[in-house]
């Protein structure tokens, strides 16, 4: 008989999941996958070592009773209902950063909608060259490769698509009141629960690709956050009082992101901007923007057609802010 393919554990796992907890015989698994029963047994043993609870009953076969909190390609694609995002998915137990890997794959010709996910990152990227704390096994670190047929001037709008998708996924999947913070953070109770980093490769007339990097604090404990954070941070677990399975949450995120991406391509940025502003708690409030070289204060008046922050200072035409750190003053 043939040997099992490289993604054999995913294949065995998929067949066990089809049974919804009922038994499937080793002979049936062997027949369905075209391999020996010994090869099946080896994969069952490997899955058990990863934390899957697989029961073996004499004369009946194997049944899947439960599994660990993993974000492997098999876990993420099981039940994924998207047409584009995540259909090609690359998983790393640990990597430097998912954005770096997504850029490498993009240069190698990976298709639109490719997703990279890691259980841990050694050099997670944040905005303005900062690092993103990325302990293993507790959070969601993922990057999505997109190849939109839009002008490079519109690329920054995709950061708002991603931020809106994360906020909506947290609201819909977890029932937590996530809000958005300009330009690309997600807040829970005024503390940062997720951040995004968008990176682009383009010419003057067209985008080659955009990588949307997402770091979502899912089950991180308070003691795991760095002591020198610039902004208060939290996790879904800290906010809700219990842990969350990461794979179902990630699948929901990819589903919402695809829905919003299609809306962006079909209808432009305006409906995305309206939804984003509806989840931003600062409209009409006094804020301060640290632009590095200086700080400016005014009233938050929303975002423009490209995502720039509109700051009303003197009641005349709003000042457009393209980069900076923002904090409320009231």
C-alpha positions in Angstrom: 0.0 0.0 0.0 1.0 3.6 -0.5 2.5 5.7 2.3 0.4 8.4 3.9 0.9 11.9 2.4 2.6 14.6 4.3 -0.7 16.0 5.6 -1.8 12.5 6.7 -2.6 13.5 10.3 -5.0 16.1 8.9 -6.6 13.5 6.6 -7.0 11.0 9.5 -8.4 13.7 11.7 -10.9 14.9 9.1 -12.3 11.3 8.7 -12.6 10.9 12.5 -14.4 14.3 12.7 -16.9 13.1 10.0 -18.2 10.5 12.5 -19.2 13.1 15.1 -17.9 11.0 18.0 -19.0 7.6 16.5 -16.5 4.9 15.8 -14.9 4.2 12.5 -12.9 1.1 11.9 -9.2 1.0 11.1 -10.1 -1.0 8.0 -12.4 1.8 6.8 -9.8 4.4 7.5 -7.2 2.3 5.6 -9.6 1.9 2.7 -10.6 5.6 2.5 -7.0 6.8 2.6 -5.4 4.0 0.5 -2.8 3.1 3.1 -2.0 0.2 5.5 -3.7 -0.2 8.9 -0.2 0.1 10.5 0.2 3.5 8.9 -3.2 4.5 10.3 -2.2 3.3 13.7 1.0 5.4 13.6 -1.0 8.5 12.8 -3.5 7.8 15.6 -0.6 7.5 18.0 0.9 10.8 16.8 -2.4 12.6 17.2 -2.8 11.3 20.7 0.7 12.6 21.5 -0.5 16.0 20.4 -3.3 15.9 22.9 -6.3 14.5 20.8 -8.5 12.2 22.8 -9.0 9.2 20.5 -10.7 6.1 21.9 -10.0 2.7 20.5 -12.8 0.1 21.0 -12.3 -3.6 20.1 -14.1 -4.6 16.9 -15.5 -1.1 16.5 -12.5 1.1 15.7 -11.6 4.7 16.7 -13.7 7.6 17.9 -12.6 11.2 18.4 -13.7 12.5 21.8 -11.9 15.8 21.9 -8.8 17.7 21.2 -6.3 20.3 22.3 -6.4 24.0 21.6 -4.4 24.0 18.3 -4.3 26.3 15.3 -2.8 23.8 12.8 -4.0 23.8 9.2 -6.1 20.8 9.9 -7.9 22.4 12.8 -8.4 25.7 11.1 -9.7 24.3 7.8 -12.1 21.9 9.4 -15.4 23.6 8.9 -14.0 26.7 7.3 -16.7 28.1 5.0 -14.8 30.7 3.1 -14.2 30.7 -0.7 -10.9 32.6 -0.7 -9.4 33.4 2.7 -7.7 30.4 4.3 -8.3 27.9 1.5 -4.5 27.9 1.2 -3.2 27.9 4.7 0.4 27.5 6.1 1.0 26.7 9.7 4.1 27.1 11.8 4.6 25.8 15.3 6.9 28.7 15.7 8.3 31.3 13.3 10.0 34.7 13.3 6.8 36.5 12.3 3.7 35.5 10.3 4.0 38.7 8.2 7.6 37.8 7.2 6.5 34.3 6.1 3.5 35.7 4.3 5.7 38.1 2.4 8.1 35.3 1.5 5.2 33.2 0.2 3.9 36.2 -1.7 7.2 36.6 -3.5 7.0 32.9 -4.4 3.6 33.3 -6.0 1.2 32.2 -3.3 -2.4 32.9 -4.3 -4.8 35.6 -3.1 -6.3 34.7 0.3 -3.3 32.7 1.5 -3.2 32.6 5.3 -0.2 32.1 7.5 -0.7 31.2 11.2 1.8 30.4 14.0 1.4 29.1 17.5 4.3 31.3 18.6 6.5 34.1 17.1 10.1 34.9 18.0 10.0 38.4 16.4 6.4 39.5 16.2 6.0 42.8 14.4 4.1 45.8 15.7 3.6 49.3 14.3 6.6 51.7 13.9 9.2 48.9 14.3 7.9 47.8 17.7 7.7 44.2 18.7 4.5 42.2 19.5 4.7 39.9 22.5 4.0 36.5 21.1 4.1 33.7 23.7 3.4 30.2 22.4 0.1 28.4 22.7 -2.2 31.2 24.0 -2.9 33.8 21.2 -3.8 34.1 17.6 -0.9 35.2 15.3 -2.0 35.2 11.7 -1.3 37.1 8.4 -3.5 37.2 5.3 -2.1 37.7 1.8 -4.3 39.7 -0.5 -3.8 40.7 -4.1 -6.5 43.3 -4.7 -7.0 44.9 -8.1 -7.1 48.5 -6.6 -4.8 51.5 -6.7 -1.9 51.5 -4.2 -3.4 54.7 -2.8 -6.3 52.6 -1.5 -4.1 50.0 0.3 -4.3 51.7 3.7 -8.0 51.2 3.6 -7.4 47.5 4.0 -6.1 48.0 7.5 -9.6 49.3 8.4 -11.2 46.2 6.7 -9.0 44.0 8.9 -9.6 46.0 12.1 -13.3 45.9 11.6 -13.2 42.1 10.9 -11.3 41.5 14.2 -13.7 43.7 16.2 -16.8 42.0 14.7 -15.4 38.5 15.2 -14.7 39.2 18.9 -18.2 40.7 19.2 -20.0 37.9 17.4 -18.0 34.9 18.5 -17.2 36.0 22.1 -20.0 38.4 22.9 -17.5 41.0 24.1 -17.9 44.7 23.2 -14.8 45.2 21.1 -14.1 48.7 19.8 -11.6 50.1 17.3 -8.9 52.6 17.9 -7.3 54.6 15.1 -5.3 53.6 13.2 -5.4 49.8 13.7 -6.0 48.6 17.3 -8.9 46.8 18.9 -9.9 47.6 22.5 -11.8 45.9 25.2 -12.7 48.2 28.2 -10.2 50.7 27.0 -7.4 48.1 26.9 -5.7 46.8 23.8 -6.7 43.3 22.9 -5.5 43.2 19.3 -3.2 45.0 16.9 -2.7 45.0 13.1 0.2 45.6 10.8 -0.3 46.1 7.1 2.6 45.7 4.7 2.5 46.3 0.9 4.5 45.6 -2.2 3.4 47.7 -5.1 4.4 49.8 -8.1 3.1 53.2 -8.9 0.0 51.8 -10.7 -0.8 48.5 -9.1 -0.5 46.5 -5.9 1.5 43.2 -6.1 0.3 42.2 -2.7 -0.8 43.4 0.7 -0.1 41.4 3.9 -2.5 42.0 6.8 -0.9 40.9 10.0 -3.2 40.3 13.0 -2.2 39.7 16.6 -5.1 38.9 18.9 -4.6 38.2 22.6 -6.8 35.2 23.3 -5.8 33.3 26.4 -2.8 35.4 27.6 -2.4 35.9 31.3 -1.7 39.2 32.9 1.8 38.2 33.9 2.7 37.3 30.3 2.4 40.9 29.1 5.6 43.0 28.9 6.1 45.4 31.7 7.0 48.3 29.4 3.7 48.4 27.4 2.9 51.9 25.9 -0.9 51.2 26.2 -2.9 49.0 28.7 -3.4 45.5 27.3 -5.8 42.7 27.9 -6.9 39.3 26.5 -10.2 37.7 25.7 -9.7 35.4 28.6 -9.0 38.2 31.1 -12.1 40.1 29.8 -14.5 37.1 29.8 -13.1 35.2 32.8 -12.5 32.0 30.9 -10.4 30.6 28.1 -11.4 30.4 24.4 -10.6 27.8 21.8 -8.6 29.6 19.2 -9.4 27.6 16.0 -13.2 28.3 16.0 -12.5 32.0 16.7 -9.9 32.1 13.9 -12.4 30.5 11.5 -15.0 33.1 12.4 -12.4 35.9 11.8 -11.5 34.6 8.4 -15.2 34.3 7.5 -15.9 38.0 8.5 -12.7 39.2 6.9 -13.7 37.6 3.6 -17.2 39.1 3.8 -15.8 42.6 4.4 -13.1 42.2 1.8 -15.7 41.4 -0.8 -17.8 44.4 0.2 -14.7 46.6 -0.1 -14.0 45.3 -3.6 -17.6 45.6 -4.7 -18.7 48.8 -3.0 -15.5 50.7 -2.1 -14.4 52.1 1.2 -17.4 54.1 2.2 -19.5 51.3 3.9 -16.3 50.0 5.6 -15.6 53.5 7.0 -19.2 53.9 8.3 -19.0 50.5 10.1 -15.6 51.3 11.5 -16.7 54.7 12.8 -19.7 53.0 14.5 -17.3 50.9 16.6 -15.0 53.8 17.4 -15.9 55.4 20.8 -14.1 58.7 20.1 -16.3 60.6 17.6 -16.9 64.1 19.0 -14.4 63.6 21.9 -11.2 65.5 22.6 -8.1 63.6 21.7 -4.3 64.1 21.6 -2.2 62.8 18.7 1.5 62.1 19.2 3.1 62.5 15.8 6.6 61.9 17.0 7.9 65.4 16.2 4.9 67.1 17.9 1.6 66.6 19.6 -1.7 68.1 18.5 -5.1 68.2 20.3 -8.5 68.6 18.9 -11.9 66.9 18.4 -12.0 63.5 16.7 -14.2 64.0 13.5 -13.9 60.6 11.9 -11.7 59.3 9.0 -11.5 60.5 5.4 -11.8 58.4 2.2 -8.3 57.0 2.6 -8.4 56.4 6.4 -6.6 59.5 7.6 -7.8 60.7 11.0 -9.8 64.0 10.8 -8.9 66.3 13.7 -11.1 69.4 14.3 -8.9 72.0 15.9 -10.5 75.4 15.3 -13.8 74.6 13.6 -12.4 75.1 10.1 -11.3 72.4 7.8 -10.2 69.3 9.8 -6.5 68.6 10.0 -5.7 65.2 8.3 -3.4 62.9 10.4 -1.7 60.0 8.6 0.3 58.5 11.4 0.6 58.8 15.1 -0.5 57.5 18.5 -3.8 58.7 19.8 -5.3 59.0 23.3 -8.5 60.5 24.6 -8.4 63.6 26.7 -11.9 63.2 28.3 
